[in-house]
């Protein structure tokens, strides 16, 4: 793999894999003029973003994300066993604190 102008390439065929972009002070990312005026779909996956101009792909990723999370949680419960009521309450409380601490006005 190689990097050129902030883009990561496979060396064998120069296929573009990913671009590195910097977010400005207002939370904006410059994507380039080829996206000007286009409707883009942003899918949040954990603390990451996936951006596509295809509504079909966005919907499929959303569905698969839900399946992935559900299957992952089920496998985790199978591995760990059923959580106690106290463990569930603690997890919910930590999630609430994390969610509300990230809200900035």
C-alpha positions as CSV (number, residue, x, y, z in Angstrom):
1,X,0.0,0.0,0.0
2,X,1.1,3.5,-0.6
3,X,-0.1,7.0,0.4
4,X,-0.2,9.9,-2.1
5,X,-1.9,13.3,-1.5
6,X,-3.6,11.9,1.6
7,X,-5.0,8.9,-0.2
8,X,-4.2,5.3,0.5
9,X,-3.6,3.1,-2.5
10,X,-3.0,-0.6,-3.3
11,X,0.3,-0.6,-5.0
12,X,-0.6,-3.3,-7.5
13,X,-3.5,-1.5,-9.1
14,X,-3.6,1.9,-7.5
15,X,-7.2,1.3,-6.4
16,X,-8.3,4.0,-4.0
17,X,-9.1,2.6,-0.5
18,X,-9.5,5.6,1.7
19,X,-8.9,9.3,2.0
20,X,-7.6,11.1,5.0
21,X,-9.5,14.4,5.6
22,X,-9.2,17.0,8.3
23,X,-12.3,18.3,10.0
24,X,-12.4,22.1,10.3
25,X,-13.3,24.1,13.4
26,X,-17.0,24.0,12.5
27,X,-17.1,20.2,12.1
28,X,-17.0,20.3,8.3
29,X,-15.2,17.9,6.0
30,X,-14.3,19.1,2.4
31,X,-15.1,16.2,0.1
32,X,-14.4,17.8,-3.2
33,X,-16.4,19.4,-6.0
34,X,-17.5,16.0,-7.3
35,X,-19.9,15.9,-4.3
36,X,-21.2,19.4,-4.6
37,X,-25.0,19.4,-4.6
38,X,-25.3,15.7,-4.1
39,X,-27.4,14.0,-1.4
40,X,-25.1,12.0,0.8
41,X,-26.1,9.4,3.4
42,X,-24.1,9.3,6.7
43,X,-24.2,6.1,8.7
44,X,-22.8,6.2,12.3
45,X,-21.1,3.0,13.3
46,X,-19.8,3.2,16.9
47,X,-17.6,6.3,16.8
48,X,-17.1,6.2,13.1
49,X,-18.9,7.6,10.0
50,X,-19.6,5.9,6.7
51,X,-20.6,8.2,3.9
52,X,-22.2,7.2,0.6
53,X,-24.2,8.7,-2.2
54,X,-26.2,5.5,-2.6
55,X,-29.5,5.3,-0.6
56,X,-29.7,1.6,-1.3
57,X,-26.2,1.0,0.1
58,X,-26.9,3.2,3.1
59,X,-30.1,1.3,3.9
60,X,-28.3,-2.1,3.5
61,X,-25.5,-1.0,5.8
62,X,-28.1,0.2,8.4
63,X,-29.8,-3.2,8.3
64,X,-26.5,-5.1,8.5
65,X,-25.3,-2.9,11.3
66,X,-28.4,-3.8,13.4
67,X,-27.9,-7.5,12.6
68,X,-24.2,-7.3,13.4
69,X,-24.8,-5.6,16.7
70,X,-27.6,-8.0,17.7
71,X,-25.6,-11.0,16.7
72,X,-22.5,-9.7,18.5
73,X,-24.5,-9.0,21.7
74,X,-26.0,-12.5,21.6
75,X,-22.6,-14.1,21.1
76,X,-21.2,-12.0,24.0
77,X,-24.1,-13.1,26.3
78,X,-23.5,-16.8,25.3
79,X,-19.9,-16.4,26.2
80,X,-20.4,-14.4,29.4
81,X,-23.7,-16.0,30.6
82,X,-26.7,-14.0,31.5
83,X,-26.0,-10.7,33.3
84,X,-27.4,-9.9,36.7
85,X,-29.9,-7.1,37.2
86,X,-27.2,-5.0,38.9
87,X,-24.9,-5.5,35.9
88,X,-27.6,-4.4,33.5
89,X,-28.4,-1.3,35.6
90,X,-24.7,-0.4,35.8
91,X,-24.3,-0.8,32.0
92,X,-27.3,1.4,31.3
93,X,-26.1,4.0,33.8
94,X,-22.7,4.1,32.2
95,X,-24.2,4.4,28.7
96,X,-26.5,7.3,29.8
97,X,-23.5,9.2,31.4
98,X,-21.4,8.7,28.3
99,X,-24.3,9.7,26.0
100,X,-25.1,12.9,27.9
101,X,-21.5,13.8,28.6
102,X,-20.9,13.9,24.8
103,X,-23.8,16.4,24.2
104,X,-22.3,19.9,24.0
105,X,-24.3,23.0,23.6
